Amino acid sequence: MSVVYVNRRANYEYEILERYEAGIVLTGTEVKSIRAGGVDFRDAYARLENGNIELEGLYIPIYEKGTYNNHEPRRKRRLLLNRSEIVKLKKALVQKGLTLIPTKMYFKGQYVKVEVAVARGKKLHDKRRAEAEKTMKRELREL
């Protein structure tokens, strides 16, 4: 399993409640571009649309060696999950304040997988508390 991109900002901005592994529908030039690097999750989020989970805002740069049928960098991409997982996510997303965010993208064999997480946004005081706990743990480890 080779990790392509990790959304480190997600752990800072959100409280992660549940994680799911999903496949993603990509074109050939998108896979080649992911292998080359440059993926960006900064503005990405997932939403339930017509009974499917769609990933929006994911930036995959245009493949330089691609031809006229190259992909669009910020198009919607469908996530592949089991029906039971989609039902669980639908129930979770109905609750107020919960969202679905991508946290990691990696290759599992020849397939590209995306780890999505049900998350709740942190308030400023929660972020400060988490940062203080992190520094405390670091100081204890150094002793």
Long-range contacts (C-beta under 8 A, 24 or more apart in sequence): 1-106, 1-107, 1-108, 2-106, 2-107, 3-104, 3-105, 3-106, 4-34, 4-37, 4-39, 4-105, 4-106, 4-107, 4-112, 5-39, 5-40, 5-41, 5-104, 5-105, 6-103, 6-104, 7-41, 7-44, 7-101, 7-102, 7-103, 7-104, 9-42, 10-41, 10-101, 10-102, 10-103, 10-117, 10-119, 11-103, 12-122, 12-127, 12-130, 13-121, 13-122, 13-127, 14-99, 14-101, 14-117, 14-119, 14-120, 14-121, 14-122, 15-119, 15-120, 15-121, 15-122, 15-126, 16-103, 16-117, 16-118, 16-119, 17-92, 17-98, 17-117, 17-118, 17-119, 17-120, 18-92, 18-117, 18-118, 19-103, 19-115, 19-116, 19-117, 20-81, 20-85, 20-89, 20-115, 20-116, 20-117, 20-118, 21-113, 21-114, 21-115, 22-53, 22-79, 22-80, 22-81, 22-85, 22-113, 22-114, 22-115, 22-116, 23-79, 23-80, 23-81, 23-111, 23-112, 23-113, 23-114, 24-55, 24-77, 24-78, 24-79, 24-80, 24-112, 24-113, 24-114, 25-77, 25-78, 25-79, 25-80, 26-60, 26-77, 26-112, 27-71, 29-62, 29-63, 29-66, 29-69, 29-70, 29-71, 30-60, 30-63, 30-71, 31-112, 32-63, 32-65, 32-66, 33-60, 33-61, 33-62, 33-63, 33-66, 33-71, 34-60, 34-105, 34-112, 36-61, 36-63, 39-105, 41-102, 41-105, 44-101, 44-102, 45-99, 45-100, 45-101, 45-102, 46-79, 46-100, 46-101, 46-102, 46-116, 47-93, 47-100, 48-86, 48-89, 48-90, 48-93, 48-100, 51-86, 52-78, 52-79, 52-86, 53-78, 53-79, 53-81, 53-86, 53-89, 53-100, 53-116, 54-78, 54-79, 55-79, 55-102, 55-114, 55-116, 58-102, 79-114, 79-116, 89-118, 92-118, 93-118, 97-121
